[in-house]
Amino acid sequence: MDHLSSGFSDVDHSSDPLLFASCLATLNSLPYFQDYKRKSFELMGAREGSMVLEAGSGLGFDAISLSRIVGSNGRVVALDSSLAMVEAARERAKDLGQAIEFVLADASQMGFQDGSFDCSRIDRTLQHTRQPERVLAEMVRVTRDGGCIVAYEPDWGTFTFDSGNRQITRKLVDFWCDNFKSGWIGRDLYRHFRMLDLADIQIIPSTLMITDLGLAETIFDLSRNADRAVDSGLISRSETEKWLRELKSDDIRRTFFCSYTGFLAAGRKRS
């Protein structure tokens, strides 16, 4: 069965690629994501005529936004490890007349020359990577001296639910976190940026708050994650059902609440 916490690293072998595409489209529509994306574009310093790298481009939403910033004299190279995502992004952008090249590639082994880009960006991709430091090192390598590297990542160790059952909630949120290849990557970004000797490092936290159970199901895969925890022997079926009933009751009373904190990181490559 496909799961949002682990399946993004291998979408092409998924039995239901539309599950992942639907999640990305929903996230892209939410004000929280739109706000930090705008901030990330500002931190990149992309402008008219810039050569920009978008690593882990997904459905191409951000690459299209960046292409409007760099204009006809610039170029956006958007890479993803999933052929399904690359093809969907190409289809989305084909009639826009924008200077975007969608590339099927592994972000930890890019085929670009050193200093090929004026700036580079990655968004919610490192969480699905076992060695995020390799991807970031590649981004630094292909960015010119003085150029900015920007990353946004969740920290799933900050995943919260307002629940009366703390024991089950803790087990389930830890289970969700640990199913990501790098579930704590949000808090790790500062260390990675420092280890890469980037200058002018900025770390900007922001918290997504969800008060609608249906939306939480769509973007956090709650019920199926709970079923997976049962199958793993972490909790019992009766405990899971009780926990989900509580969430549904809270939703009916309009008191449902969950959240996580993500971190936007930016740094400049030294000359």
C-alpha positions in Angstrom: 0.0 0.0 0.0 1.2 3.5 -0.8 1.9 5.9 2.0 2.6 9.7 1.9 5.3 9.4 4.6 7.4 7.0 2.6 6.1 6.8 -0.9 7.3 10.1 -2.3 10.9 8.7 -2.6 9.6 6.1 -5.3 6.5 7.5 -6.9 7.2 5.7 -10.2 6.7 2.3 -8.5 3.6 3.3 -6.7 0.3 1.6 -7.3 -1.5 4.9 -7.1 0.7 7.9 -8.4 -2.5 10.1 -8.3 -2.4 9.9 -4.4 0.9 11.8 -4.4 -0.2 14.2 -7.1 -3.4 15.0 -5.3 -1.5 15.7 -2.0 0.9 18.1 -3.8 -2.0 19.9 -5.5 -3.8 20.3 -2.2 -0.7 21.6 -0.4 0.0 24.1 -3.2 -3.5 25.5 -2.7 -3.1 26.3 1.0 -2.1 29.8 2.1 0.6 28.5 4.5 2.5 26.9 1.6 1.9 29.9 -0.7 3.3 32.2 1.9 6.6 30.4 2.7 7.1 29.7 -1.0 6.9 33.5 -1.8 9.4 34.1 1.0 11.7 31.4 -0.4 11.7 33.0 -3.8 12.7 36.3 -2.2 15.5 34.7 -0.3 16.9 33.1 -3.5 17.4 36.5 -5.0 16.2 35.3 -8.4 15.5 38.1 -10.8 15.1 38.8 -14.5 17.6 36.8 -16.5 18.6 34.5 -13.6 19.6 30.8 -14.1 17.7 28.9 -11.4 17.7 25.3 -10.2 14.6 23.8 -8.6 15.5 20.4 -7.1 12.6 18.0 -6.4 10.2 19.9 -8.7 7.2 17.6 -8.3 4.2 18.8 -10.4 6.1 22.0 -11.5 4.1 24.6 -9.6 7.2 26.3 -8.1 9.2 26.0 -11.3 6.4 27.8 -13.1 6.4 30.6 -10.5 10.1 31.0 -10.7 10.0 31.1 -14.5 7.7 34.2 -14.3 10.3 35.8 -12.1 13.3 35.2 -14.3 11.4 36.0 -17.5 12.3 35.2 -21.1 16.0 36.1 -20.6 16.4 33.6 -17.7 15.9 29.9 -17.3 14.6 27.5 -14.7 16.0 23.9 -14.6 13.6 21.8 -12.6 14.6 18.2 -11.8 12.8 15.3 -10.1 13.7 11.6 -9.7 10.1 10.6 -10.7 9.3 10.2 -14.4 5.6 10.5 -13.6 6.2 13.9 -11.8 8.4 15.2 -14.6 5.8 14.3 -17.3 3.0 15.8 -15.3 5.1 19.0 -14.8 5.9 19.2 -18.5 2.2 18.9 -19.3 1.3 21.6 -16.9 3.8 24.0 -18.3 3.7 23.2 -22.0 1.4 26.0 -23.2 2.7 28.7 -20.9 5.6 29.8 -23.1 8.0 29.8 -20.1 11.7 29.0 -20.2 11.6 25.8 -18.1 13.5 22.6 -18.6 12.2 19.6 -16.7 14.8 17.0 -16.1 14.7 13.4 -14.8 17.6 13.2 -12.4 18.9 12.2 -9.0 19.4 15.4 -7.0 22.4 13.8 -5.2 24.2 13.2 -8.5 23.4 16.1 -10.7 25.0 16.2 -14.2 25.6 20.0 -14.2 28.9 21.8 -14.2 30.1 23.6 -11.2 28.6 27.1 -10.8 25.9 26.5 -13.4 23.1 28.4 -11.6 22.7 31.8 -10.0 20.7 30.3 -7.2 19.0 27.0 -6.2 16.1 25.8 -4.2 14.6 22.6 -2.7 11.2 22.3 -1.1 10.0 19.3 1.0 12.2 16.9 -0.8 15.1 16.3 1.7 12.6 14.7 4.1 12.4 11.8 1.6 16.2 11.4 1.3 18.4 9.3 3.5 21.4 11.4 2.8 20.1 15.0 2.5 23.6 16.4 3.1 24.7 14.9 -0.3 21.8 16.7 -2.1 22.6 20.0 -0.4 26.3 19.6 -1.3 25.4 19.1 -4.9 23.2 22.2 -4.8 26.1 24.2 -3.4 28.4 22.8 -6.1 26.2 23.8 -9.0 25.5 27.2 -7.6 27.9 30.1 -8.5 30.0 31.8 -5.9 27.8 34.4 -4.1 24.6 32.6 -5.1 21.9 31.6 -2.6 20.8 28.1 -1.7 17.3 27.9 -0.1 15.5 24.9 1.4 12.2 24.4 3.2 11.6 21.2 5.2 9.1 20.1 7.9 10.3 18.8 11.2 8.0 15.9 11.9 9.3 15.7 15.5 7.0 18.8 16.0 3.9 17.0 14.7 1.1 17.7 17.3 -2.5 16.7 17.9 -4.9 18.0 20.5 -5.9 14.7 22.0 -7.0 13.3 25.3 -4.9 10.2 24.8 -1.3 11.3 25.0 0.1 7.8 24.9 -1.5 6.7 21.6 -0.9 10.2 20.1 2.8 10.1 20.9 3.1 6.6 19.4 1.3 7.6 16.2 3.1 10.9 15.6 6.5 9.2 16.2 5.5 6.4 13.9 4.6 9.0 11.2 7.9 10.8 11.7 10.0 7.7 11.6 8.5 6.5 8.3 10.2 9.5 6.6 13.8 8.9 5.5 14.8 12.2 7.3 11.9 13.0 9.6 13.9 15.5 11.6 15.4 17.3 8.6 13.8 20.7 9.5 15.9 21.0 12.7 19.0 19.6 10.8 19.1 22.3 8.2 21.1 24.8 10.2 23.8 22.2 10.9 24.0 21.1 7.2 24.2 24.7 6.0 27.0 25.4 8.6 28.9 22.3 7.5 28.7 23.4 3.9 30.4 26.7 5.0 27.5 28.9 3.7 27.5 32.5 4.7 24.6 34.7 5.9 22.6 31.7 7.0 19.0 32.4 7.9 16.6 30.0 9.6 12.9 31.0 9.6 10.4 28.7 11.4 6.7 28.7 10.6 3.9 26.5 11.9 1.1 25.0 9.8 -2.1 24.7 11.8 -5.0 22.5 10.6 -8.4 22.6 12.2 -10.3 20.5 9.7 -10.1 16.7 10.0 -10.8 16.1 6.3 -7.9 18.3 5.2 -5.7 16.6 7.8 -6.6 13.2 6.3 -5.7 14.4 2.8 -2.3 15.8 3.7 -1.3 13.6 6.6 -2.8 10.2 5.6 -4.1 9.8 9.2 -6.3 6.8 9.0 -4.0 4.8 6.7 -1.0 5.7 8.9 -2.9 4.5 11.9 -3.7 1.2 10.1 -0.1 0.8 9.3 0.8 1.3 12.9 -1.6 -1.5 13.8 -0.1 -3.8 11.2 3.3 -3.1 12.7 2.2 -4.1 16.1 2.7 -0.7 17.6 -0.9 -0.2 18.8 -4.0 -2.3 18.8 -7.0 -2.0 16.5 -9.2 -0.9 19.3 -6.8 1.8 20.4 -6.6 3.1 16.8 -10.4 3.2 16.5 -10.8 5.0 19.8 -8.2 7.6 18.8 -9.8 8.2 15.4 -13.3 8.5 17.0 -12.0 11.1 19.3 -10.7 13.1 16.3 -14.0 12.8 14.5 -15.8 14.0 17.6 -13.5 17.0 17.9 -14.1 17.8 14.3 -17.9 17.7 14.8 -17.5 20.1 17.7 -15.1 22.2 15.6 -12.3 21.7 18.2 -10.0 19.5 16.0 -6.4 20.8 15.9 -3.1 19.5 14.6 0.1 21.2 13.6 3.7 21.0 12.6 6.6 23.4 12.3 8.7 23.8 9.2 12.0 25.6 8.7 13.0 27.8 5.8 16.8 28.0 5.5 18.8 30.2 3.2 22.6 30.6 2.8 25.0 32.2 0.4 27.9 30.3 -1.3 31.2 31.9 -0.3 33.5 33.2 -3.1 
